[in-house]
Amino acid sequence: MHQNPFVLFVAAVIISARFFGFGPGVFSSVLSAVLIDYGVFHPHFAWSLSNKNFQELLIFLLVSVLASGLARQKSRAESRADQALQHVVAIVESSADAILSKNINGIITSWNPGAERLYGYRAQEIIGKHISILSPPEQQGEIPNLLEKLRRGGSVQPYMTERVRKDGTRVNVYLSISPIRNRRGEVVGASTIAQDLTSQQKAEEMLRKNEKLATAGRLAAAIAHEINNPLEAIGNLLYLARRDKSKSDEYLETAENEVQRVVNIAQQTLGLVRDAAAMAPLDVSNVLEEVVNLYTRKLNAKKIRLEKKFEPGVEIRGFSGELRQVFSNLIANAIEAMPEQGRLLLRVERSHEWTNSCRPGVHVTVADSGQGIAPQDVAHLFEPFFTSKKESGTGLGLWLTHNIVQKHGGTIRLRSSTSPGKSGTVFRLFLPKTTETPETAGSH
């Protein structure tokens, strides 16, 4: 006490300020000065201090006030940190998404109510268990690969995958994974936000089915006109065959060809609403040619000049029915946008996507000389339910077209002008030669 007389009093001041606030800290400083004068300096409590004692007492007061201020700031900072932490905890607890954390070894350390609702496990059931409990058996390598990537300091891009609930049912989720670091910047764990995609995917699938039916409906009138001629020809040929027995075989053979023509039209139309379960090799030029044939009568009715520049033998892997729907939407929109005696250009050519690892594939161009698209509409063109056709449009055609192209790993771009004499719209699609199916992509 006599060797370091100020240590005890400074500690008392800091404790007072730290736990009770700045005011009590200042009061403790004054009280400590009085006690020092009474118990440490001589004569006791005489306030007749030497210059040395006065300087020491003054320095003590300055240090005490400074310590009180610092302790107060630290207290306030901790209070704000506690409030922020409580705020974050409230957000996590009330979030509809599943939010969980795990250490670097994959052991679950936190589990919010959203995770309970999504996966079916209560927090006390699953905290302390390995995160792989949520992974399907065929994807057991996915989580160790992610953890190893995080250990090396890498980042994980959000992706879609499949997880297993407590009852064994599977759910499609969209995962966002972020590393958790300590004060030294070392990765000690990871936080995961999982969004349930089940409802969204069901809604999107319903929209796709509805748009397929709408597309088939729009084609119904064109198909009725398209098959009217061969049906009329068949009736005439059968009449002639009955009248002229000597040429009946010739008439019947011609009638058979007309029947085959009707069958081909029906098969091409069914391809728009029925598709294979897996990707298969297909010739893009042939698929586009089949779709164009369905619109021959509409093109002729509006006297539209059709220019086809198809490179033969251009094959990719894809869903032929979905690509027919893409081409049908683009061609139908082009015909509607053009006045009589317009010009429609269709081009298929081998190419590469220079902006993405120089992937080989095919470029498909659909260009019309129509009225063009207003600049303010271009940015919203691929959004669901957006249409510039007022009552006649569903607002789903181009949205679905964009989704199908993305599903095939491709891109779609457009250029449009509404300037008089130069109006028109150009859609340019790139479809890669090979692409991963959504199931395969989700397992990486």
Secondary structure, DSSP 8 states (H G I E B T S, - for coil): --SSTTHHHHHHHHHHHHHH-HHHHHHHHHHHHHHHHHHTSSSTT-----HHHHHHHHHHHHHHHHHHHHHHHHHHHHHHHHHHHHHHHHHHHH-SSEEEEEETTSBEEEE-HHHHHHH---HHHHTTSBGGGGS-GGGTTHHHHHHHHHHTT-----EEEEEE-TTS-EEEEEEEEEEEE-TTS-EEEEEEEEEE-HHHHHHHHHHHHHHHHHHHHHHHHHHHHHHHHHHHHHHHHHHHHHH-GGGHHHHHHHHHHHHHHHHHHHHHHHTTT---SS-EEEEHHHHHHHHHHHTHHHHHHTT-EEEEEE-TT-EEEE-HHHHHHHHHHHHHHHHHH--TT-EEEEEEEEEEETTTTTEEEEEEEEEE-S----HHHHTTTTSTT--SSGGG--S-HHHHHHHHHHHTT-EEEEEEE-STTS-EEEEEEEEESS---HHHHHT-
